Amino acid sequence: VLDLGGQRLVDVAAIPPSTGEEAEPYRLRPATVDDAPDLQALYEQDRSKSLVWHESEEGYWRTVIDYWDDPLVRDKPVAEVGLIGRIYMIVDADSAVYGMVWPASKRFGGPLYIFGLRLFRHVSWQAVMPWLLRALRPFGENAPALSPDAKPFRELSLRLGRDHPAYTVLGDTLAPRREAPYAWYLRVSDIHGFLRHIAPVLEQRLADSVLPGHSGELIVDFYGDGLKMRFERGKLAEVAPWRAPAYGDEAPSGCPRLIFLQLLFGYHSLAELRATFPDVYAEQEAALLLDILFPKSPSTVYSMSFT
């Protein structure tokens, strides 16, 4: 119930050439440990777009960068190094940092993989992307292929998740081929405890909705057991197990436990789940609360591994 992967492919033959009339406005340089604050700032900036994310700190970025200066790494052919790629900073003619890009250091097939790409908010993606595609092309041409049977380098694989500003700018003209994300399975051993843990988020969503200060109950039947959430004046006062009585009215909403996780983590909206699964239902008031508390929200969780 979290996106896994997702990419857009750019044919290098379609990359717009430089006019040659002026010098390129940006350049790439290998990241140094002094860039760790900028890399962390870029990460913090972009994680706000994702409901779920990894915690990171400047020390992580220093470690990734330092590995390339290890003599055991530096003196080996790139194809024999266990690191998947090297981080480069996007800078202008005055060496001001505009962003970062994380291309693979070797080719795992035909395309050159791009694992990360971030720009500071004040930077225009439309201005940077044509130049960046040109700058990345030599990386693909020079990167060693791990397989002797690898196809020739003809594409850049932007492995940046389901949605990304670069995709928007490139459009179907420069990046016509796309691969939808697969998915991670998530399991929550204690749903009630997890909901208590995220109570401040749920309360804020309620405060920002059409039901500020709401008091009432929300019951979800998991078919076998269930969940009761009680709100008092906009605060989550109780999260408790619930079980359907032997006789009496059914719960105002129902959803299989594992399907509920797709709602909890914003992978699908309630409307999407109701359209797909006949055992997902909600009466009007319950549906309104579920939509407010658990809106569809994208999550792109980048791997923190660099080997």
Backbone hydrogen bonds, N-H to C=O, Kabsch-Sander energy under -0.5 kcal/mol:
donor,donor_aa,acceptor,acceptor_aa,energy
2,L,184,W,-1.2
3,D,299,S,-0.6
4,L,182,Y,-1.9
7,Q,179,E,-2.0
8,R,158,L,-1.6
9,L,177,R,-2.5
10,V,156,L,-2.6
11,D,9,L,-0.5
11,D,174,L,-0.6
12,V,10,V,-0.5
12,V,154,R,-2.6
14,A,11,D,-1.9
15,I,12,V,-1.1
27,R,91,V,-2.4
29,R,89,M,-1.6
31,A,87,I,-2.5
35,D,32,T,-2.2
36,A,33,V,-1.4
39,L,35,D,-2.6
40,Q,36,A,-2.6
41,A,37,P,-2.3
42,L,38,D,-2.4
43,Y,39,L,-2.0
44,E,40,Q,-2.8
45,Q,41,A,-2.2
46,D,42,L,-1.9
47,R,43,Y,-2.0
48,S,44,E,-0.7
49,K,46,D,-1.8
50,S,47,R,-1.8
51,L,298,P,-2.4
60,Y,57,E,-1.2
61,W,57,E,-1.0
62,R,58,E,-2.0
63,T,59,G,-2.1
64,V,60,Y,-2.2
65,I,61,W,-2.2
66,D,62,R,-3.0
67,Y,63,T,-1.6
68,W,64,V,-0.5
68,W,65,I,-1.0
69,D,66,D,-1.7
70,D,66,D,-0.5
70,D,67,Y,-1.2
73,V,70,D,-1.5
74,R,70,D,-3.3
75,D,71,P,-1.9
76,K,73,V,-1.5
80,E,77,P,-1.8
81,V,77,P,-0.5
81,V,78,V,-1.4
84,I,306,F,-1.5
86,R,103,P,-1.4
88,Y,101,V,-2.9
89,M,29,R,-3.0
90,I,99,G,-2.7
91,V,27,R,-2.5
91,V,89,M,-0.7
92,D,96,A,-1.7
93,A,25,P,-0.7
95,S,92,D,-2.2
98,Y,90,I,-3.8
99,G,90,I,-1.3
100,M,118,R,-2.6
101,V,88,Y,-2.5
102,W,116,G,-2.7
104,A,113,Y,-2.8
105,S,84,I,-2.0
106,K,84,I,-0.6
107,R,144,P,-2.8
108,F,106,K,-0.5
109,G,111,P,-0.6
112,L,155,E,-2.0
113,Y,111,P,-0.6
114,I,157,S,-2.7
115,F,102,W,-2.8
115,F,113,Y,-0.5
116,G,102,W,-0.6
118,R,100,M,-2.3
120,F,98,Y,-2.6
123,V,120,F,-2.1
125,W,123,V,-0.5
128,V,124,S,-1.6
129,M,125,W,-2.7
132,L,128,V,-2.6
133,L,129,M,-2.6
134,R,130,P,-1.7
135,A,131,W,-2.4
136,L,132,L,-2.1
137,R,133,L,-1.3
139,F,136,L,-0.5
140,G,136,L,-1.6
141,E,137,R,-2.0
142,N,138,P,-2.0
143,A,139,F,-1.5
146,L,107,R,-2.5
150,A,147,S,-1.6
154,R,152,P,-0.5
156,L,10,V,-2.4
157,S,112,L,-2.9
157,S,155,E,-0.5
158,L,8,R,-2.9
158,L,156,L,-0.8
159,R,114,I,-1.8
159,R,157,S,-1.2
160,L,158,L,-1.5
161,G,6,G,-1.7
167,Y,164,H,-0.8
168,T,164,H,-1.6
169,V,165,P,-2.0
170,L,166,A,-2.5
171,G,167,Y,-2.8
174,L,170,L,-1.6
175,A,171,G,-1.7
177,R,9,L,-0.8
179,E,7,Q,-2.7
182,Y,4,L,-2.7
184,W,2,L,-3.3
189,S,187,R,-0.5
194,F,190,D,-2.3
195,L,191,I,-2.5
196,R,192,H,-1.9
197,H,193,G,-2.0
198,I,194,F,-1.8
199,A,196,R,-1.3
201,V,198,I,-0.8
202,L,198,I,-2.0
203,E,199,A,-2.9
204,Q,200,P,-1.9
205,R,201,V,-2.3
206,L,202,L,-2.1
207,A,203,E,-2.3
208,D,204,Q,-1.9
209,S,206,L,-1.3
214,H,211,L,-1.3
216,G,231,F,-2.1
218,L,229,M,-2.6
220,V,227,L,-2.6
221,D,253,S,-2.6
222,F,220,V,-0.6
222,F,225,D,-2.4
226,G,242,W,-0.8
227,L,220,V,-2.3
228,K,240,A,-2.7
229,M,218,L,-2.7
230,R,238,E,-2.7
231,F,216,G,-3.2
232,E,235,K,-2.7
234,G,214,H,-3.0
235,K,232,E,-1.8
237,A,230,R,-2.1
237,A,235,K,-1.1
238,E,230,R,-1.6
240,A,228,K,-2.6
242,W,226,G,-1.3
254,G,281,Y,-2.3
255,C,221,D,-2.9
257,R,222,F,-0.7
260,F,256,P,-2.2
261,L,257,R,-0.9
262,Q,258,L,-0.5
262,Q,259,I,-1.2
263,L,259,I,-0.9
263,L,260,F,-0.5
264,L,260,F,-2.8
265,F,261,L,-2.3
266,G,263,L,-1.4
267,Y,262,Q,-1.7
268,H,262,Q,-1.6
273,L,269,S,-2.2
274,R,270,L,-2.7
275,A,271,A,-1.8
276,T,272,E,-1.0
277,F,273,L,-3.2
280,V,277,F,-1.7
281,Y,254,G,-2.1
281,Y,279,D,-0.6
283,E,252,P,-3.1
287,A,283,E,-3.3
288,L,284,Q,-2.1
289,L,285,E,-2.0
290,L,286,A,-2.7
291,D,287,A,-2.4
292,I,288,L,-1.9
293,L,289,L,-2.9
294,F,290,L,-2.4
297,S,266,G,-1.3
301,V,299,S,-0.5
302,Y,300,T,-0.8
